[in-house]
Amino acid sequence: MDHFDVAVIGLGVLGSAAAYQAALRGKKVVAFEQFELGHVHGASHDTSRIVRTANAAPQYVSLAKSAYKDWADLEKATDQKLLTITGGVIFFPKGASPPHVDFTTSLDAKNVPYEVLDSKEVNKRWPQFNIPDTVETVYTADTGIAHAAKTVLAMQSLARTNGAILKEHTRVNRVVPKKSGSDVMIETSKGQFHAAKIHPRHRRMDEQAPLSP
């Protein structure tokens, strides 16, 4: 029975990225997807997902800033356009929690440029919104769209190019750590596999919509 350095469960965007990055680092990788690759049952399909630095937590702003470099590296590796930068707004009605000052403080702390706009300016630049005077707005120019399904397929292709084995229509039924604690056994609908480490599936992706400036 083959032994793998890394096993990945679920081949959405995070699982596909994990498989690609582990394989890129020379690890022996196996990854399992219970449906077909490119399926529409999760959060990683469709045409677009938001990318932005704007966040009330400074640590997430830092993560987002570093992610833009990773996106650029991925576009270079695939020779594909996977991000479209549009600019984006976040609306803060009166009494909103968190308030807009939490976002601007966080952005200031990480040196990310932004604009605080009143309703008159927003309605002039984007009349489709027609927001009332009681709404405050934060605009960040680096907000954009990640081409979701296209990106997932690109990372799966790169994972395979770097030696990862991707198994679709393979449901993981159970993960059993060995008594030594140094290995895991993965029971699937197509047999058993052993790996030193396992990457679990995560499902959440931010869905707030960007806009065109």
Buried (B, 14 or more C-beta within 10 A) or exposed (E): EEEBBBBBBBBBBBBBBBBBBBBBEEBBBBBBBBBEBBBEEBBBBEEBBBBBBBBBEBEBBBEBBEBBEEBEEBBEBBEEEBBEBBBBBBBBEEEEEEBBBBBBEBBBEBEBEBBBBEBEEBBEBBEEBEBEEEBBBBBBBBBBBBBBBBBBBBBBBBBBEBEBBBBBEBEBEEBEEEEEEEBBBBBBEEEEBBBBBBBEBEEEBEEEEBBEE
